[in-house]
Amino acid sequence: MKLLLVEDNSTDAEFLAASLRRSGASDIELTHVLTLKDATHALRRGGFDVVLLDMGLPDGSGMECVEAIQQADADMPIVVLSGRDDEEF
């Protein structure tokens, strides 16, 4: 399974990568990008199964991030990553 991680915090990205390694998931390939722009470029090239999406990026936030991913690939499953506990968000 090919995952696209869209996360601008390198510590959080490394934590996720380490968690996947510890789980023994040898069939997972993780590609990490820092911005929404890089994510949309990667998705247009194709080959990903799931997007792990931070909702607070340097070039987008909230639903703007989800909408940009959907525009790049309307059928792509998105898992939202957020440290916010704001129910409205």
N, CA, C and O atoms as a Tinker XYZ file with bonds, in Angstrom:
   356  protein
     1  N      0.845000   -1.173000    0.000000    73     2
     2  CA     0.000000    0.000000    0.000000    64     1     3
     3  C      0.891000    1.238000    0.000000    63     2     4     5
     4  O      1.844000    1.337000    0.774000    81     3
     5  N      0.567000    2.168000   -0.872000    73     3     6
     6  CA     1.340000    3.408000   -0.975000    64     5     7
     7  C      0.576000    4.550000   -0.319000    63     6     8     9
     8  O     -0.527000    4.902000   -0.737000    81     7
     9  N      1.184000    5.120000    0.716000    73     7    10
    10  CA     0.590000    6.214000    1.460000    64     9    11
    11  C      1.292000    7.516000    1.131000    63    10    12    13
    12  O      2.517000    7.559000    1.022000    81    11
    13  N      0.518000    8.573000    0.975000    73    11    14
    14  CA     1.071000    9.916000    0.812000    64    13    15
    15  C      0.785000   10.677000    2.100000    63    14    16    17
    16  O     -0.369000   10.961000    2.421000    81    15
    17  N      1.835000   11.001000    2.826000    73    15    18
    18  CA     1.714000   11.763000    4.070000    64    17    19
    19  C      1.956000   13.234000    3.766000    63    18    20    21
    20  O      3.026000   13.612000    3.290000    81    19
    21  N      0.955000   14.058000    4.043000    73    19    22
    22  CA     1.051000   15.500000    3.826000    64    21    23
    23  C      1.121000   16.138000    5.214000    63    22    24    25
    24  O      0.100000   16.331000    5.875000    81    23
    25  N      2.333000   16.460000    5.639000    73    23    26
    26  CA     2.581000   16.919000    7.008000    64    25    27
    27  C      3.776000   17.861000    7.016000    63    26    28    29
    28  O      4.866000   17.483000    6.588000    81    27
    29  N      3.579000   19.089000    7.502000    73    27    30
    30  CA     4.667000   20.061000    7.502000    64    29    31
    31  C      5.562000   19.960000    8.733000    63    30    32    33
    32  O      6.623000   20.583000    8.770000    81    31
    33  N      5.163000   19.198000    9.729000    73    31    34
    34  CA     5.967000   19.028000   10.937000    64    33    35
    35  C      6.792000   17.748000   10.795000    63    34    36    37
    36  O      6.244000   16.646000   10.828000    81    35
    37  N      8.095000   17.897000   10.640000    73    35    38
    38  CA     8.953000   16.729000   10.394000    64    37    39
    39  C      8.983000   15.780000   11.585000    63    38    40    41
    40  O      9.145000   14.574000   11.398000    81    39
    41  N      8.833000   16.293000   12.805000    73    39    42
    42  CA     8.798000   15.426000   13.987000    64    41    43
    43  C      7.565000   14.530000   13.954000    63    42    44    45
    44  O      7.658000   13.334000   14.230000    81    43
    45  N      6.418000   15.101000   13.620000    73    43    46
    46  CA     5.196000   14.302000   13.511000    64    45    47
    47  C      5.299000   13.278000   12.386000    63    46    48    49
    48  O      4.847000   12.142000   12.530000    81    47
    49  N      5.888000   13.678000   11.280000    73    47    50
    50  CA     6.052000   12.756000   10.148000    64    49    51
    51  C      6.959000   11.586000   10.526000    63    50    52    53
    52  O      6.668000   10.438000   10.190000    81    51
    53  N      8.044000   11.874000   11.217000    73    51    54
    54  CA     8.966000   10.807000   11.625000    64    53    55
    55  C      8.303000    9.893000   12.647000    63    54    56    57
    56  O      8.508000    8.679000   12.613000    81    55
    57  N      7.517000   10.455000   13.548000    73    55    58
    58  CA     6.797000    9.644000   14.526000    64    57    59
    59  C      5.864000    8.657000   13.815000    63    58    60    61
    60  O      5.825000    7.478000   14.165000    81    59
    61  N      5.127000    9.130000   12.834000    73    59    62
    62  CA     4.223000    8.257000   12.089000    64    61    63
    63  C      5.001000    7.172000   11.349000    63    62    64    65
    64  O      4.616000    6.003000   11.372000    81    63
    65  N      6.090000    7.557000   10.695000    73    63    66
    66  CA     6.908000    6.583000    9.969000    64    65    67
    67  C      7.461000    5.519000   10.924000    63    66    68    69
    68  O      7.451000    4.331000   10.602000    81    67
    69  N      7.940000    5.941000   12.089000    73    67    70
    70  CA     8.466000    4.999000   13.081000    64    69    71
    71  C      7.363000    4.080000   13.598000    63    70    72    73
    72  O      7.600000    2.893000   13.824000    81    71
    73  N      6.166000    4.619000   13.786000    73    71    74
    74  CA     5.038000    3.801000   14.239000    64    73    75
    75  C      4.693000    2.731000   13.210000    63    74    76    77
    76  O      4.411000    1.587000   13.566000    81    75
    77  N      4.717000    3.100000   11.954000    73    75    78
    78  CA     4.448000    2.119000   10.900000    64    77    79
    79  C      5.527000    1.044000   10.868000    63    78    80    81
    80  O      5.220000   -0.137000   10.703000    81    79
    81  N      6.784000    1.439000   11.024000    73    79    82
    82  CA     7.881000    0.454000   11.050000    64    81    83
    83  C      7.722000   -0.504000   12.226000    63    82    84    85
    84  O      7.890000   -1.713000   12.071000    81    83
    85  N      7.397000    0.036000   13.406000    73    83    86
    86  CA     7.228000   -0.802000   14.606000    64    85    87
    87  C      6.069000   -1.773000   14.454000    63    86    88    89
    88  O      6.090000   -2.861000   15.031000    81    87
    89  N      5.069000   -1.393000   13.690000    73    87    90
    90  CA     3.901000   -2.264000   13.523000    64    89    91
    91  C      4.222000   -3.475000   12.654000    63    90    92    93
    92  O      3.449000   -4.431000   12.599000    81    91
    93  N      5.362000   -3.428000   11.981000    73    91    94
    94  CA     5.756000   -4.539000   11.126000    64    93    95
    95  C      5.057000   -4.538000    9.782000    63    94    96    97
    96  O      5.041000   -5.559000    9.094000    81    95
    97  N      4.494000   -3.436000    9.404000    73    95    98
    98  CA     3.780000   -3.331000    8.130000    64    97    99
    99  C      4.790000   -3.182000    6.997000    63    98   100   101
   100  O      5.085000   -2.071000    6.558000    81    99
   101  N      5.306000   -4.293000    6.538000    73    99   102
   102  CA     6.358000   -4.268000    5.521000    64   101   103
   103  C      5.835000   -3.944000    4.123000    63   102   104   105
   104  O      6.618000   -3.617000    3.232000    81   103
   105  N      4.535000   -4.030000    3.925000    73   103   106
   106  CA     3.966000   -3.778000    2.604000    64   105   107
   107  C      3.516000   -2.333000    2.429000    63   106   108   109
   108  O      2.812000   -2.020000    1.469000    81   107
   109  N      3.913000   -1.441000    3.348000    73   107   110
   110  CA     3.522000   -0.031000    3.266000    64   109   111
   111  C      4.701000    0.809000    2.801000    63   110   112   113
   112  O      5.801000    0.729000    3.348000    81   111
   113  N      4.444000    1.612000    1.783000    73   111   114
   114  CA     5.448000    2.561000    1.286000    64   113   115
   115  C      4.934000    3.965000    1.587000    63   114   116   117
   116  O      3.861000    4.357000    1.128000    81   115
   117  N      5.708000    4.712000    2.361000    73   115   118
   118  CA     5.299000    6.046000    2.795000    64   117   119
   119  C      6.097000    7.108000    2.048000    63   118   120   121
   120  O      7.328000    7.088000    2.037000    81   119
   121  N      5.375000    8.031000    1.428000    73   119   122
   122  CA     5.985000    9.189000    0.784000    64   121   123
   123  C      5.534000   10.416000    1.561000    63   122   124   125
   124  O      4.342000   10.605000    1.802000    81   123
   125  N      6.484000   11.243000    1.948000    73   123   126
   126  CA     6.197000   12.412000    2.775000    64   125   127
   127  C      6.419000   13.693000    1.976000    63   126   128   129
   128  O      7.470000   13.881000    1.363000    81   127
   129  N      5.413000   14.571000    1.990000    73   127   130
   130  CA     5.550000   15.907000    1.407000    64   129   131
   131  C      5.156000   16.927000    2.463000    63   130   132   133
   132  O      4.416000   16.618000    3.397000    81   131
   133  N      5.658000   18.149000    2.305000    73   131   134
   134  CA     5.483000   19.186000    3.321000    64   133   135
   135  C      4.358000   20.169000    3.042000    63   134   136   137
   136  O      3.890000   20.850000    3.954000    81   135
   137  N      3.920000   20.251000    1.789000    73   135   138
   138  CA     2.938000   21.272000    1.420000    64   137   139
   139  C      1.788000   20.672000    0.619000    63   138   140   141
   140  O      1.892000   19.577000    0.065000    81   139
   141  N      0.717000   21.403000    0.577000    73   139   142
   142  CA    -0.444000   21.020000   -0.215000    64   141   143
   143  C     -0.094000   21.014000   -1.703000    63   142   144   145
   144  O     -0.531000   20.135000   -2.447000    81   143
   145  N      0.683000   21.983000   -2.121000    73   143   146
   146  CA     1.111000   22.056000   -3.524000    64   145   147
   147  C      1.879000   20.798000   -3.922000    63   146   148   149
   148  O      1.623000   20.220000   -4.979000    81   147
   149  N      2.817000   20.374000   -3.082000    73   147   150
   150  CA     3.576000   19.152000   -3.373000    64   149   151
   151  C      2.670000   17.923000   -3.383000    63   150   152   153
   152  O      2.873000   16.998000   -4.170000    81   151
   153  N      1.673000   17.923000   -2.505000    73   151   154
   154  CA     0.742000   16.793000   -2.448000    64   153   155
   155  C     -0.067000   16.678000   -3.732000    63   154   156   157
   156  O     -0.222000   15.586000   -4.280000    81   155
   157  N     -0.581000   17.800000   -4.210000    73   155   158
   158  CA    -1.391000   17.742000   -5.428000    64   157   159
   159  C     -0.551000   17.327000   -6.634000    63   158   160   161
   160  O     -1.036000   16.611000   -7.510000    81   159
   161  N      0.698000   17.770000   -6.682000    73   159   162
   162  CA     1.591000   17.333000   -7.771000    64   161   163
   163  C      1.817000   15.830000   -7.701000    63   162   164   165
   164  O      1.760000   15.142000   -8.720000    81   163
   165  N      2.073000   15.319000   -6.502000    73   163   166
   166  CA     2.315000   13.881000   -6.333000    64   165   167
   167  C      1.076000   13.079000   -6.722000    63   166   168   169
   168  O      1.188000   12.042000   -7.377000    81   167
   169  N     -0.093000   13.550000   -6.325000    73   167   170
   170  CA    -1.324000   12.828000   -6.659000    64   169   171
   171  C     -1.601000   12.819000   -8.145000    63   170   172   173
   172  O     -2.112000   11.831000   -8.672000    81   171
   173  N     -1.280000   13.880000   -8.817000    73   171   174
   174  CA    -1.509000   13.926000  -10.269000    64   173   175
   175  C     -0.586000   12.959000  -11.008000    63   174   176   177
   176  O     -0.915000   12.495000  -12.100000    81   175
   177  N      0.558000   12.659000  -10.416000    73   175   178
   178  CA     1.451000   11.648000  -11.008000    64   177   179
   179  C      0.901000   10.250000  -10.775000    63   178   180   181
   180  O      1.200000    9.326000  -11.532000    81   179
   181  N      0.096000   10.093000   -9.724000    73   179   182
   182  CA    -0.585000    8.825000   -9.472000    64   181   183
   183  C      0.212000    7.826000   -8.655000    63   182   184   185
   184  O      1.366000    8.055000   -8.293000    81   183
   185  N     -0.448000    6.707000   -8.376000    73   183   186
   186  CA     0.207000    5.596000   -7.708000    64   185   187
   187  C     -0.047000    5.481000   -6.212000    63   186   188   189
   188  O      0.478000    4.561000   -5.586000    81   187
   189  N     -0.822000    6.365000   -5.616000    73   187   190
   190  CA    -1.074000    6.304000   -4.180000    64   189   191
   191  C     -2.415000    5.651000   -3.895000    63   190   192   193
   192  O     -3.348000    5.719000   -4.696000    81   191
   193  N     -2.487000    5.014000   -2.725000    73   191   194
   194  CA    -3.712000    4.356000   -2.296000    64   193   195
   195  C     -4.505000    5.184000   -1.294000    63   194   196   197
   196  O     -5.735000    5.130000   -1.270000    81   195
   197  N     -3.795000    5.956000   -0.463000    73   195   198
   198  CA    -4.429000    6.733000    0.609000    64   197   199
   199  C     -3.599000    7.987000    0.870000    63   198   200   201
   200  O     -2.374000    7.970000    0.743000    81   199
   201  N     -4.281000    9.078000    1.237000    73   199   202
   202  CA    -3.604000   10.300000    1.680000    64   201   203
   203  C     -3.826000   10.457000    3.181000    63   202   204   205
   204  O     -4.958000   10.385000    3.659000    81   203
   205  N     -2.745000   10.670000    3.917000    73   203   206
   206  CA    -2.789000   11.035000    5.329000    64   205   207
   207  C     -2.549000   12.535000    5.360000    63   206   208   209
   208  O     -1.452000   12.992000    5.039000    81   207
   209  N     -3.553000   13.299000    5.739000    73   207   210
   210  CA    -3.552000   14.738000    5.514000    64   209   211
   211  C     -3.600000   15.543000    6.800000    63   210   212   213
   212  O     -4.544000   15.432000    7.581000    81   211
   213  N     -2.576000   16.352000    7.011000    73   211   214
   214  CA    -2.580000   17.343000    8.083000    64   213   215
   215  C     -3.494000   18.477000    7.642000    63   214   216   217
   216  O     -3.488000   18.863000    6.473000    81   215
   217  N     -4.271000   19.006000    8.561000    73   215   218
   218  CA    -5.226000   20.060000    8.213000    64   217   219
   219  C     -4.677000   21.466000    8.432000    63   218   220   221
   220  O     -5.383000   22.450000    8.213000    81   219
   221  N     -3.434000   21.563000    8.859000    73   219   222
   222  CA    -2.818000   22.874000    9.047000    64   221   223
   223  C     -1.470000   22.904000    8.355000    63   222   224   225
   224  O     -0.457000   22.517000    8.938000    81   223
   225  N     -1.455000   23.361000    7.121000    73   223   226
   226  CA    -0.246000   23.371000    6.300000    64   225   227
   227  C      0.153000   24.808000    5.991000    63   226   228   229
   228  O     -0.662000   25.719000    6.136000    81   227
   229  N      1.395000   25.023000    5.568000    73   227   230
   230  CA     1.821000   26.390000    5.253000    64   229   231
   231  C      1.013000   27.034000    4.123000    63   230   232   233
   232  O      0.864000   28.255000    4.077000    81   231
   233  N      0.495000   26.204000    3.214000    73   231   234
   234  CA    -0.230000   26.747000    2.064000    64   233   235
   235  C     -1.706000   26.348000    2.035000    63   234   236   237
   236  O     -2.335000   26.369000    0.978000    81   235
   237  N     -2.255000   25.984000    3.196000    73   235   238
   238  CA    -3.672000   25.666000    3.259000    64   237   239
   239  C     -4.060000   25.190000    4.643000    63   238   240   241
   240  O     -3.220000   24.716000    5.408000    81   239
   241  N     -5.352000   25.322000    4.962000    73   239   242
   242  CA    -5.816000   24.831000    6.258000    64   241   243
   243  C     -7.275000   24.415000    6.172000    63   242   244   245
   244  O     -8.019000   24.868000    5.302000    81   243
   245  N     -7.664000   23.552000    7.083000    73   243   246
   246  CA    -9.045000   23.109000    7.184000    64   245   247
   247  C     -9.545000   22.433000    5.919000    63   246   248   249
   248  O     -8.817000   21.688000    5.263000    81   247
   249  N    -10.793000   22.705000    5.592000    73   247   250
   250  CA   -11.425000   22.066000    4.438000    64   249   251
   251  C    -10.764000   22.440000    3.119000    63   250   252   253
   252  O    -10.915000   21.723000    2.130000    81   251
   253  N    -10.039000   23.543000    3.091000    73   251   254
   254  CA    -9.289000   23.921000    1.895000    64   253   255
   255  C     -8.326000   22.791000    1.506000    63   254   256   257
   256  O     -8.144000   22.511000    0.321000    81   255
   257  N     -7.715000   22.147000    2.500000    73   255   258
   258  CA    -6.782000   21.047000    2.241000    64   257   259
   259  C     -7.512000   19.851000    1.631000    63   258   260   261
   260  O     -7.062000   19.272000    0.643000    81   259
   261  N     -8.637000   19.494000    2.232000    73   259   262
   262  CA    -9.426000   18.365000    1.728000    64   261   263
   263  C     -9.882000   18.634000    0.299000    63   262   264   265
   264  O     -9.777000   17.764000   -0.565000    81   263
   265  N    -10.380000   19.819000    0.056000    73   263   266
   266  CA   -10.870000   20.163000   -1.282000    64   265   267
   267  C     -9.761000   20.111000   -2.326000    63   266   268   269
   268  O     -9.995000   19.665000   -3.450000    81   267
   269  N     -8.557000   20.560000   -1.972000    73   267   270
   270  CA    -7.438000   20.512000   -2.918000    64   269   271
   271  C     -7.065000   19.071000   -3.258000    63   270   272   273
   272  O     -6.762000   18.760000   -4.410000    81   271
   273  N     -7.086000   18.198000   -2.259000    73   271   274
   274  CA    -6.787000   16.778000   -2.508000    64   273   275
   275  C     -7.874000   16.172000   -3.388000    63   274   276   277
   276  O     -7.568000   15.415000   -4.309000    81   275
   277  N     -9.124000   16.490000   -3.123000    73   275   278
   278  CA   -10.228000   15.964000   -3.929000    64   277   279
   279  C    -10.169000   16.468000   -5.363000    63   278   280   281
   280  O    -10.533000   15.738000   -6.285000    81   279
   281  N     -9.719000   17.699000   -5.569000    73   279   282
   282  CA    -9.579000   18.214000   -6.934000    64   281   283
   283  C     -8.468000   17.494000   -7.686000    63   282   284   285
   284  O     -8.573000   17.264000   -8.890000    81   283
   285  N     -7.402000   17.140000   -6.969000    73   283   286
   286  CA    -6.286000   16.439000   -7.605000    64   285   287
   287  C     -6.645000   14.990000   -7.925000    63   286   288   289
   288  O     -6.207000   14.447000   -8.939000    81   287
   289  N     -7.455000   14.356000   -7.044000    73   287   290
   290  CA    -7.871000   12.968000   -7.260000    64   289   291
   291  C     -9.181000   12.750000   -6.509000    63   290   292   293
   292  O     -9.179000   12.516000   -5.301000    81   291
   293  N    -10.278000   12.826000   -7.214000    73   291   294
   294  CA   -11.610000   12.793000   -6.601000    64   293   295
   295  C    -11.917000   11.476000   -5.893000    63   294   296   297
   296  O    -12.767000   11.445000   -5.003000    81   295
   297  N    -11.246000   10.393000   -6.267000    73   295   298
   298  CA   -11.530000    9.082000   -5.691000    64   297   299
   299  C    -10.572000    8.685000   -4.568000    63   298   300   301
   300  O    -10.690000    7.594000   -4.011000    81   299
   301  N     -9.633000    9.557000   -4.236000    73   299   302
   302  CA    -8.610000    9.219000   -3.254000    64   301   303
   303  C     -9.171000    9.218000   -1.832000    63   302   304   305
   304  O     -9.746000   10.217000   -1.400000    81   303
   305  N     -9.015000    8.112000   -1.096000    73   303   306
   306  CA    -9.393000    8.120000    0.315000    64   305   307
   307  C     -8.462000    9.058000    1.099000    63   306   308   309
   308  O     -7.255000    9.098000    0.859000    81   307
   309  N     -9.046000    9.806000    2.034000    73   307   310
   310  CA    -8.286000   10.767000    2.830000    64   309   311
   311  C     -8.483000   10.446000    4.302000    63   310   312   313
   312  O     -9.614000   10.317000    4.771000    81   311
   313  N     -7.377000   10.319000    5.028000    73   311   314
   314  CA    -7.406000   10.200000    6.485000    64   313   315
   315  C     -6.890000   11.527000    7.016000    63   314   316   317
   316  O     -5.753000   11.914000    6.744000    81   315
   317  N     -7.734000   12.226000    7.779000    73   315   318
   318  CA    -7.381000   13.541000    8.296000    64   317   319
   319  C     -6.601000   13.389000    9.596000    63   318   320   321
   320  O     -7.006000   12.658000   10.500000    81   319
   321  N     -5.467000   14.098000    9.673000    73   319   322
   322  CA    -4.640000   14.129000   10.876000    64   321   323
   323  C     -4.751000   15.516000   11.479000    63   322   324   325
   324  O     -4.508000   16.519000   10.808000    81   323
   325  N     -5.119000   15.564000   12.749000    73   323   326
   326  CA    -5.233000   16.864000   13.392000    64   325   327
   327  C     -5.018000   16.718000   14.886000    63   326   328   329
   328  O     -5.538000   15.794000   15.513000    81   327
   329  N     -4.254000   17.630000   15.449000    73   327   330
   330  CA    -4.067000   17.664000   16.885000    64   329   331
   331  C     -5.097000   18.540000   17.557000    63   330   332   333
   332  O     -5.109000   18.654000   18.783000    81   331
   333  N     -5.954000   19.156000   16.784000    73   331   334
   334  CA    -6.963000   20.072000   17.334000    64   333   335
   335  C     -8.124000   19.282000   17.919000    63   334   336   337
   336  O     -8.537000   18.265000   17.362000    81   335
   337  N     -8.639000   19.746000   19.025000    73   335   338
   338  CA    -9.787000   19.097000   19.626000    64   337   339
   339  C    -11.032000   19.967000   19.518000    63   338   340   341
   340  O    -11.980000   19.809000   20.288000    81   339
   341  N    -11.023000   20.867000   18.577000    73   339   342
   342  CA   -12.139000   21.763000   18.330000    64   341   343
   343  C    -13.195000   20.999000   17.517000    63   342   344   345
   344  O    -12.959000   20.665000   16.356000    81   343
   345  N    -14.346000   20.726000   18.119000    73   343   346
   346  CA   -15.380000   19.934000   17.466000    64   345   347
   347  C    -15.879000   20.596000   16.187000    63   346   348   349
   348  O    -16.165000   19.908000   15.207000    81   347
   349  N    -15.986000   21.918000   16.186000    73   347   350
   350  CA   -16.448000   22.624000   14.995000    64   349   351
   351  C    -15.473000   22.450000   13.844000    63   350   352   353
   352  O    -15.896000   22.295000   12.698000    81   351
   353  N    -14.171000   22.472000   14.127000    73   351   354
   354  CA   -13.138000   22.289000   13.106000    64   353   355
   355  C    -13.295000   20.926000   12.469000    63   354   356
   356  O    -12.523000   20.567000   11.580000    81   355
